[in-house]
């Protein structure tokens, strides 16, 4: 469902009713006459829809985390807020950037339209910037020839399935974050697709090595053995970017999640 398009259509329809009533219909009614129901509701909802549309399109947008690919940073059921202007002002619905502000940085958690199906929104962590050489070999991440140090932490217990994953802390850019690896999961990429720019990637038994094309980003989930990401379906083009995730505002299953994002 394209909620932005639905909001836009409601905004146009209610705005047309409001304008028609303000400029013409109201002057034709007798003094004290009640507004027709369609004017009362249509024109009445216009300012509310206008505010919601403006906030959602240009300021912040709520999302719900549907999968475990970003565990332990984000859990299934987390409701998060996404900053819509950090990476530039974009026209709603068509997502065309009209004002450039900042570019995504390594370590940031980004929401974007899934390249294989732009009707879906995905969330992953930015690992590689345009021009970077990203290597994920034997479950070790290297960027431009520099291995990222992984500091072991206590094993992570997946409460929904009652098993443990190895947990580490690493620093990407200026962001320190946790990630998970499963000991029994293979290092090689089993389901790599034929994506645009695949010639920039080398697949082997140890994983994948990619050079990120201009205007694109390499993203990965923090639950690295349970995330289908740039390692499998390729790069995120700049035009697919939605915004930067920054805040958990609710989780029905765990109220302690409110305000967390680490």
DRENDO-1510 file (C-alpha; in Angstrom, 1 decimal, always signed):
<recs>
REC; n; res; u; v; w
REC; 1; UNK; +0.0; +0.0; +0.0 .
REC; 2; UNK; +1.4; +3.4; -1.0 .
REC; 3; UNK; +0.3; +5.4; +2.0 .
REC; 4; UNK; +2.0; +8.6; +0.7 .
REC; 5; UNK; -0.1; +8.4; -2.5 .
REC; 6; UNK; -3.3; +7.8; -0.5 .
REC; 7; UNK; -2.5; +10.8; +1.7 .
REC; 8; UNK; -1.8; +13.0; -1.3 .
REC; 9; UNK; -5.1; +12.0; -3.0 .
REC; 10; UNK; -7.0; +12.8; +0.3 .
REC; 11; UNK; -5.2; +16.1; +0.6 .
REC; 12; UNK; -6.1; +17.1; -3.0 .
REC; 13; UNK; -9.7; +16.0; -2.6 .
REC; 14; UNK; -10.2; +17.7; +0.8 .
REC; 15; UNK; -8.3; +20.8; -0.4 .
REC; 16; UNK; -10.5; +21.1; -3.5 .
REC; 17; UNK; -13.7; +20.9; -1.3 .
REC; 18; UNK; -12.3; +23.5; +1.1 .
REC; 19; UNK; -11.4; +25.9; -1.7 .
REC; 20; UNK; -14.7; +25.4; -3.5 .
REC; 21; UNK; -16.6; +26.0; -0.3 .
REC; 22; UNK; -14.5; +29.0; +0.7 .
REC; 23; UNK; -14.6; +30.7; -2.7 .
REC; 24; UNK; -18.1; +29.9; -3.9 .
REC; 25; UNK; -20.4; +27.5; -2.1 .
REC; 26; UNK; -20.4; +29.3; +1.3 .
REC; 27; UNK; -21.6; +32.5; -0.5 .
REC; 28; UNK; -24.5; +30.7; -2.0 .
REC; 29; UNK; -25.9; +29.3; +1.2 .
REC; 30; UNK; -28.5; +31.1; +3.2 .
REC; 31; UNK; -27.3; +32.7; +6.4 .
REC; 32; UNK; -27.3; +30.2; +9.2 .
REC; 33; UNK; -27.8; +27.3; +6.8 .
REC; 34; UNK; -26.0; +24.1; +7.8 .
REC; 35; UNK; -23.0; +23.0; +5.7 .
REC; 36; UNK; -23.7; +19.9; +3.5 .
REC; 37; UNK; -22.2; +16.8; +5.1 .
REC; 38; UNK; -19.6; +16.4; +2.4 .
REC; 39; UNK; -18.4; +20.0; +2.9 .
REC; 40; UNK; -18.4; +19.6; +6.7 .
REC; 41; UNK; -16.2; +16.5; +6.5 .
REC; 42; UNK; -14.1; +17.3; +3.4 .
REC; 43; UNK; -13.2; +20.8; +4.3 .
REC; 44; UNK; -13.0; +20.0; +8.0 .
REC; 45; UNK; -10.4; +17.3; +7.5 .
REC; 46; UNK; -8.3; +19.4; +5.1 .
REC; 47; UNK; -6.0; +21.1; +7.7 .
REC; 48; UNK; -5.5; +17.9; +9.6 .
REC; 49; UNK; -4.5; +16.0; +6.5 .
REC; 50; UNK; -2.3; +18.9; +5.4 .
REC; 51; UNK; -0.4; +18.8; +8.7 .
REC; 52; UNK; +0.0; +15.0; +8.6 .
REC; 53; UNK; +1.1; +15.0; +5.0 .
REC; 54; UNK; +3.7; +17.7; +5.6 .
REC; 55; UNK; +5.2; +16.1; +8.7 .
REC; 56; UNK; +5.3; +12.6; +7.1 .
REC; 57; UNK; +6.7; +13.8; +3.8 .
REC; 58; UNK; +9.3; +16.3; +5.0 .
REC; 59; UNK; +10.0; +15.8; +8.7 .
REC; 60; UNK; +9.5; +12.4; +10.3 .
REC; 61; UNK; +7.8; +9.2; +9.3 .
REC; 62; UNK; +6.9; +6.2; +11.5 .
REC; 63; UNK; +7.8; +2.6; +10.6 .
REC; 64; UNK; +7.4; -0.7; +12.2 .
REC; 65; UNK; +10.2; -3.3; +12.2 .
REC; 66; UNK; +8.8; -6.5; +10.6 .
REC; 67; UNK; +11.8; -8.8; +10.8 .
REC; 68; UNK; +14.8; -9.7; +12.9 .
REC; 69; UNK; +17.5; -8.7; +10.4 .
REC; 70; UNK; +18.6; -5.7; +12.5 .
REC; 71; UNK; +18.8; -7.6; +15.9 .
REC; 72; UNK; +20.2; -6.6; +18.4 .
REC; 73; UNK; +19.8; -2.9; +17.4 .
REC; 74; UNK; +16.2; -3.1; +16.4 .
REC; 75; UNK; +13.7; -5.8; +17.5 .
REC; 76; UNK; +10.7; -7.2; +15.7 .
REC; 77; UNK; +7.7; -5.0; +16.7 .
REC; 78; UNK; +9.8; -1.8; +17.3 .
REC; 79; UNK; +8.0; +1.3; +16.1 .
REC; 80; UNK; +10.7; +3.7; +14.9 .
REC; 81; UNK; +10.9; +7.3; +13.7 .
REC; 82; UNK; +12.8; +8.2; +10.5 .
REC; 83; UNK; +14.2; +11.6; +9.8 .
REC; 84; UNK; +13.1; +12.5; +6.3 .
REC; 85; UNK; +15.3; +15.6; +5.8 .
REC; 86; UNK; +18.7; +14.5; +7.0 .
REC; 87; UNK; +19.7; +13.2; +3.6 .
REC; 88; UNK; +17.9; +16.0; +1.6 .
REC; 89; UNK; +14.4; +17.2; +0.9 .
REC; 90; UNK; +12.5; +14.9; -1.5 .
REC; 91; UNK; +9.2; +15.3; -3.2 .
REC; 92; UNK; +6.7; +12.9; -1.8 .
REC; 93; UNK; +5.4; +9.9; -3.7 .
REC; 94; UNK; +8.0; +10.2; -6.5 .
REC; 95; UNK; +10.9; +10.5; -4.0 .
REC; 96; UNK; +12.9; +12.9; -6.2 .
REC; 97; UNK; +15.5; +14.9; -4.3 .
REC; 98; UNK; +15.1; +18.7; -4.7 .
REC; 99; UNK; +17.4; +20.0; -1.9 .
REC; 100; UNK; +20.7; +18.2; -1.1 .
REC; 101; UNK; +21.6; +18.5; +2.6 .
REC; 102; UNK; +23.7; +15.5; +3.9 .
REC; 103; UNK; +24.9; +12.2; +2.5 .
REC; 104; UNK; +24.5; +8.8; +4.4 .
REC; 105; UNK; +27.6; +8.0; +6.5 .
REC; 106; UNK; +29.0; +4.6; +7.5 .
REC; 107; UNK; +27.3; +3.2; +10.5 .
REC; 108; UNK; +24.0; +5.1; +10.1 .
REC; 109; UNK; +20.8; +3.1; +10.0 .
REC; 110; UNK; +18.9; +3.9; +6.8 .
REC; 111; UNK; +15.4; +3.3; +5.5 .
REC; 112; UNK; +15.2; +2.9; +1.7 .
REC; 113; UNK; +13.0; +1.5; -1.0 .
REC; 114; UNK; +14.0; -2.1; -1.7 .
REC; 115; UNK; +15.8; -2.1; -5.1 .
REC; 116; UNK; +14.2; -5.4; -6.2 .
REC; 117; UNK; +10.7; -4.1; -5.3 .
REC; 118; UNK; +10.5; -0.3; -4.6 .
REC; 119; UNK; +7.0; -0.7; -3.2 .
REC; 120; UNK; +8.7; -2.2; -0.1 .
REC; 121; UNK; +10.6; -0.2; +2.5 .
REC; 122; UNK; +13.8; -1.9; +4.0 .
REC; 123; UNK; +16.0; -0.9; +6.9 .
REC; 124; UNK; +19.7; -1.7; +7.1 .
REC; 125; UNK; +23.0; -0.2; +8.3 .
REC; 126; UNK; +25.2; +1.8; +5.9 .
REC; 127; UNK; +28.5; -0.1; +5.5 .
REC; 128; UNK; +30.0; +1.1; +2.2 .
REC; 129; UNK; +29.9; +4.6; +0.6 .
REC; 130; UNK; +30.3; +5.3; -3.1 .
REC; 131; UNK; +33.8; +4.3; -4.2 .
REC; 132; UNK; +34.4; +2.1; -1.2 .
REC; 133; UNK; +35.8; -1.4; -1.5 .
REC; 134; UNK; +33.8; -3.6; +0.9 .
REC; 135; UNK; +35.0; -7.1; +1.7 .
REC; 136; UNK; +33.0; -9.6; +3.8 .
REC; 137; UNK; +35.3; -12.6; +4.0 .
REC; 138; UNK; +34.9; -15.4; +6.6 .
REC; 139; UNK; +32.5; -13.2; +8.5 .
REC; 140; UNK; +35.1; -10.4; +8.8 .
REC; 141; UNK; +34.3; -6.9; +7.5 .
REC; 142; UNK; +37.0; -4.9; +5.7 .
REC; 143; UNK; +36.6; -1.5; +4.2 .
REC; 144; UNK; +39.2; -0.1; +1.8 .
REC; 145; UNK; +41.7; -2.6; +3.0 .
REC; 146; UNK; +41.2; -1.8; +6.7 .
REC; 147; UNK; +39.7; -4.7; +8.8 .
REC; 148; UNK; +37.2; -3.5; +11.3 .
REC; 149; UNK; +38.0; -4.7; +14.8 .
REC; 150; UNK; +35.2; -6.8; +16.4 .
REC; 151; UNK; +35.1; -6.8; +20.2 .
REC; 152; UNK; +33.5; -9.9; +21.6 .
REC; 153; UNK; +30.5; -9.4; +23.9 .
REC; 154; UNK; +28.3; -11.7; +25.9 .
REC; 155; UNK; +26.4; -14.1; +23.7 .
REC; 156; UNK; +23.0; -12.8; +22.6 .
REC; 157; UNK; +19.9; -14.9; +23.5 .
REC; 158; UNK; +17.1; -14.9; +20.9 .
REC; 159; UNK; +14.1; -15.1; +23.3 .
REC; 160; UNK; +11.6; -16.0; +20.6 .
REC; 161; UNK; +13.6; -19.1; +19.5 .
REC; 162; UNK; +15.7; -19.7; +22.5 .
REC; 163; UNK; +19.2; -20.0; +20.9 .
REC; 164; UNK; +22.4; -18.0; +21.3 .
REC; 165; UNK; +24.3; -16.0; +18.7 .
REC; 166; UNK; +27.9; -14.7; +19.0 .
REC; 167; UNK; +27.7; -10.9; +19.7 .
REC; 168; UNK; +30.3; -8.3; +18.9 .
REC; 169; UNK; +30.8; -4.6; +19.0 .
REC; 170; UNK; +32.4; -2.7; +16.1 .
REC; 171; UNK; +32.8; +0.9; +15.0 .
REC; 172; UNK; +31.7; +2.0; +11.6 .
REC; 173; UNK; +32.6; +5.7; +10.9 .
REC; 174; UNK; +31.6; +7.4; +14.1 .
REC; 175; UNK; +29.0; +4.9; +15.1 .
REC; 176; UNK; +29.7; +2.0; +17.6 .
REC; 177; UNK; +27.1; -0.7; +17.3 .
REC; 178; UNK; +26.5; -4.4; +18.1 .
REC; 179; UNK; +26.1; -7.2; +15.6 .
REC; 180; UNK; +25.5; -10.9; +15.6 .
REC; 181; UNK; +27.1; -14.0; +14.0 .
REC; 182; UNK; +25.9; -17.6; +14.1 .
REC; 183; UNK; +28.8; -20.1; +14.4 .
REC; 184; UNK; +27.0; -22.8; +12.3 .
REC; 185; UNK; +26.0; -20.4; +9.4 .
REC; 186; UNK; +28.2; -20.6; +6.2 .
REC; 187; UNK; +30.4; -17.7; +5.2 .
REC; 188; UNK; +29.6; -17.8; +1.5 .
REC; 189; UNK; +26.5; -16.0; +0.1 .
REC; 190; UNK; +24.0; -18.6; -0.9 .
REC; 191; UNK; +21.3; -16.6; -2.7 .
REC; 192; UNK; +23.1; -13.8; -4.6 .
REC; 193; UNK; +20.9; -12.2; -7.3 .
REC; 194; UNK; +21.8; -10.8; -10.7 .
REC; 195; UNK; +21.6; -7.1; -9.7 .
REC; 196; UNK; +22.7; -4.0; -11.5 .
REC; 197; UNK; +26.4; -3.5; -10.8 .
REC; 198; UNK; +27.0; -7.2; -10.0 .
REC; 199; UNK; +30.2; -7.0; -12.1 .
REC; 200; UNK; +31.6; -4.8; -9.3 .
REC; 201; UNK; +31.4; -7.8; -6.9 .
REC; 202; UNK; +33.5; -11.0; -6.6 .
REC; 203; UNK; +31.8; -14.0; -4.9 .
REC; 204; UNK; +33.8; -16.8; -3.4 .
REC; 205; UNK; +33.6; -19.5; -0.7 .
REC; 206; UNK; +34.6; -16.9; +2.0 .
REC; 207; UNK; +31.9; -14.4; +1.1 .
REC; 208; UNK; +31.9; -11.4; -1.2 .
REC; 209; UNK; +34.1; -8.4; -2.2 .
REC; 210; UNK; +32.4; -5.4; -3.8 .
REC; 211; UNK; +33.4; -1.9; -5.0 .
REC; 212; UNK; +30.4; +0.4; -4.5 .
REC; 213; UNK; +29.4; +2.3; -7.7 .
REC; 214; UNK; +29.0; +6.2; -7.7 .
REC; 215; UNK; +25.6; +7.2; -6.3 .
REC; 216; UNK; +25.1; +3.9; -4.5 .
REC; 217; UNK; +25.5; +2.4; -1.0 .
REC; 218; UNK; +26.3; -1.0; +0.5 .
REC; 219; UNK; +24.1; -1.9; +3.4 .
REC; 220; UNK; +24.0; -4.8; +5.8 .
REC; 221; UNK; +21.8; -6.0; +8.7 .
REC; 222; UNK; +23.2; -6.3; +12.2 .
REC; 223; UNK; +22.0; -9.8; +12.4 .
REC; 224; UNK; +24.5; -10.8; +9.8 .
REC; 225; UNK; +23.7; -14.4; +9.3 .
REC; 226; UNK; +20.0; -13.7; +9.2 .
REC; 227; UNK; +19.8; -10.7; +6.9 .
REC; 228; UNK; +19.4; -10.6; +3.1 .
REC; 229; UNK; +21.1; -7.4; +2.2 .
REC; 230; UNK; +23.6; -5.8; -0.3 .
REC; 231; UNK; +25.6; -9.0; -0.1 .
REC; 232; UNK; +22.8; -10.8; -1.9 .
REC; 233; UNK; +20.8; -8.2; -3.9 .
REC; 234; UNK; +23.3; -5.4; -4.5 .
REC; 235; UNK; +23.6; -1.7; -3.9 .
REC; 236; UNK; +21.0; +0.9; -2.8 .
REC; 237; UNK; +20.8; +3.8; -5.3 .
REC; 238; UNK; +20.6; +7.3; -3.9 .
REC; 239; UNK; +17.1; +7.8; -5.4 .
REC; 240; UNK; +15.8; +5.0; -3.2 .
REC; 241; UNK; +16.7; +6.6; +0.1 .
REC; 242; UNK; +13.8; +7.4; +2.4 .
REC; 243; UNK; +15.6; +8.7; +5.5 .
REC; 244; UNK; +17.7; +8.0; +8.6 .
REC; 245; UNK; +16.2; +6.0; +11.5 .
REC; 246; UNK; +17.0; +7.5; +14.9 .
REC; 247; UNK; +14.4; +6.6; +17.6 .
REC; 248; UNK; +12.3; +3.7; +18.9 .
REC; 249; UNK; +9.0; +5.3; +20.1 .
REC; 250; UNK; +7.0; +2.2; +21.0 .
REC; 251; UNK; +6.9; -1.6; +21.2 .
REC; 252; UNK; +3.7; -3.3; +22.3 .
REC; 253; UNK; +5.6; -6.3; +23.6 .
REC; 254; UNK; +8.3; -4.5; +25.5 .
REC; 255; UNK; +7.7; -0.9; +26.8 .
REC; 256; UNK; +11.4; -0.7; +27.9 .
REC; 257; UNK; +12.3; -0.4; +24.2 .
REC; 258; UNK; +10.9; +3.1; +24.1 .
REC; 259; UNK; +13.7; +5.6; +23.5 .
REC; 260; UNK; +16.3; +2.9; +22.7 .
REC; 261; UNK; +18.4; +2.8; +19.5 .
REC; 262; UNK; +21.6; +1.0; +20.1 .
</recs>
